[in-house]
């Protein structure tokens, strides 16, 4: 008799556990979306003024080269402005860690060497000076007086 009761109780208990797990997951997802920093659909922050001025939208920062390099990817929005941006890279955007002092402005690979096309993704490669930027952290990209804050760093 006890075996029959245990089997009869097992299904409702399992169903209740599954329901609780689904509710917890849903609540966590809603809380994350409601409290994350201002970000676009990709989770990457945007700065309309910066994009308007430079003609590019920064899209990714990745630590590469065994931690010694950073790759800053950007999408071309306005080829004319982006060409000016790239030609004026004598003073490139600065990448600074939001977790510790330090960052970099030292570019290793600069000019793409061809016409920039709207919608295409290009990149700059920086020296990651003294490992100032680490995967999993956030950085600020500063170009002149404009800045893009809380940029996630990927591995």
N, C-alpha and C positions, 0 to 999 in steps of 0.2 A: 504494500500500500504506500509506504514512504517513497519508493522508487517512482511510482506513478505521479505522486505529488511533486517530487523534484523535477521530473521531466515536464510536467505541466507548468511549473513556475519558471523553468529555464528560458523559454521563448519570450515571455513578457519582460523578464529581467534583461535579456540580450537586446530586445527592441528598445527598452528604456536607455540602456547604455549607448546604443548607436544614436538615438535621438539627442542625448546629452552631448555626445561628441560633435554632432553636426551643429548644434546650437552654439557650442563653445567656439568652434572654428569660424562660424558665421559672425559671431560677436567680435572675435579678434580681428577679422578682416575689416569689418565696419569701423572699428576703433582705429585701426592702422590708417585707413584711407582718410578718416576725419581728422587725424592729428599729424599727418605727414607735412613737411614743408611744401610751399607752393611749387608744384612741379607739373610738367606737361604729361601727356599720356604715356610717355616712356619712363616716367619717374625722374627725369632729368630736369633741373630747374631752367627757367628761361628768363631773359631780361630783354624786353622789347626795345628799350633805348639802345642797348649795346648792339643788338641785331640790326637795328635801323642804321646806326652809325658805321658799323663795320661791313655790313652786307653778308655776314655769316652767322650761323647758329651753332654754337659749341654743342657737341653731342656726346662726347665721351672722353674720359681721362682714364688711362690704363697704365699700370706699372709694367714695364717690359724689360728685356735685357738683363735678366737676373736681378732686377731691382734697381739697376743703375740708370734706367731711362724711363721717361714718361712719354706717352703718345697722347697728344691732344687732337681729337678729331673734330671736324667742323663741316657743316653742310652749307653750300653756297646758296644764298638767297638772292643776292644782287651781284652779278658777275663784275660790273664796273667797280662798285664799292669794294668788293672782295679782292679785285686786282690791286686797288690802291692799298688795301690792308696788307696784302702779301708783299707788295713792293716796299712798304714802309716798315718792314720787320727789323729795322736796325734797333728798334726798341720793341721787342715782342711782348705779348701779354705775359704778365707774371702769374705764376701758379704758386700759391702759398698754402701751407697746411693750416687747417683750423684747429688742429690738435696740439701743435707744438710750434715753437719758433722755427722759422726757416721756410725755404721754398726755392724756386729757381726762375731765372729768366734766360738761362743759357741754352740756346737752341743748337742742336747737333745737325738736324736736317731741316732746311728752310724751304726754299722756293720749289714749287711743284714743277716748274719748267714748261708749262703749256697753258693753253687758254682754260680758264676756269668756266665750268658749265653749271648753270643753275640746277639745283637738286642733287648734284654730285657731292660725295663726301671726300674730303681731303684731310691731311693731318700734318702736324708739326711734331718733331721729336726733340725733347728736351733732355738735358743731363739732369738726373735726379740727385742734385747736390747733397752729399752726405746722407742720402736716404731720407731726406726731409719729408717726402710724401710716401705714404704706405697704403697698400690695398686695404679696403674696408673703411677707410676714413673719409673725411670730406675736405675739400679744398675750396679756395676762392680764386677765380680767374679774374685778373684785373688788367684792363686795357685803358690806359689813360686815366681819366677820372671815373670811368664806369667799371662796375664789378658784377660778377656773377657768383653768388654765394651758395654754399651748401652743395657743392658738386660732388657726387659720389665717385670714389676712386675704385676702379675694378682691377682685377688681377689678370 
